[in-house]
Amino acid sequence: MKEKNMDLNLGTSLPIMEHFYTIQGEGRHTGTAAYFIRIGGCDVGCHWCDVKESWDPNLHPVSSAEEIACLAASHSKTIVLTGGEPLMWNLNPITRQLKDLGCTIHIETSGAYPLSGEIDWICLSPKKTSLPVQEVYDRAHELKVIVFNQHDFLFAEEQAEKTNDKAVLYLQPEWSNREKMTPKIIDYVMKNPKWHISLQTHKYLNIP
Ligand code: SF4
C-alpha cells in the first residue's frame, strides 16, 4: 500500500480509468485521430459532469505510467490526457515516456491544479466550483467554456479576460441542455465573433 502511494505521488503509476483510440470530438483538434488516456480522480464537482465515475481515483486500477505510454504510442502519436482532472497527478513520468516515443501530448483540464509534465497543447475548460490557477490561464492554447445556462456567457467572458490572448476561444453547449443552449450560442458567436462553437461531435458520431 505504501509503495502504491509512493508510485502515485511520483507519477510512475496512475489510476487509469480507461484508454482508447478514437477521434477527438471537441475544440481545436476536432476530427483528429488520437489516443485518449483517462486518468481517474476529480474533486471539482461539476453538477452536469458526464464522467462522474471518474471522480473517485480508488475505483480505477493503478497502472504503470510507462506501460500505458508505450501502449498509447503504439496506436497514435497524438495523445490526449483527460479525466477526471489529470493535473491532480504528477504527469512528468508519463509525458517524458510519451515524448521519448515521439508523441504530441494534449491535455484537457479544468486548470484547478498546477501544470506538470511536458504538454504540447493545453485545453483549459474552467469550472466555477474550482477556478484555474494563473499558470494555466497563462499557458492555455484553447479556452473551452461549457455553456449550461445564460450566466455561463458572463462566466466565459470573465475567463477569457484572465486567459492569455493567443488562446482560441470556444463555447460548447453542455450535452444535456444542448437543444436549449445551442441556438443561444450560435446567436452569441455571431454577435461576438472572437468566440467559436465547439460541439461534442463524438457524441453525435456515437464514438467514445
Ligand atoms: Fe467532471 Fe471535468 Fe467537472 Fe471534473 S472537471 S467534475 S471530470 S466535468
Residues whose N, C-alpha, C, O or C-beta is under 5 A from the ligand:
A	BS01	SF4	C42 V44 G45 C46 C49 V51 G83 G84 E85 S110
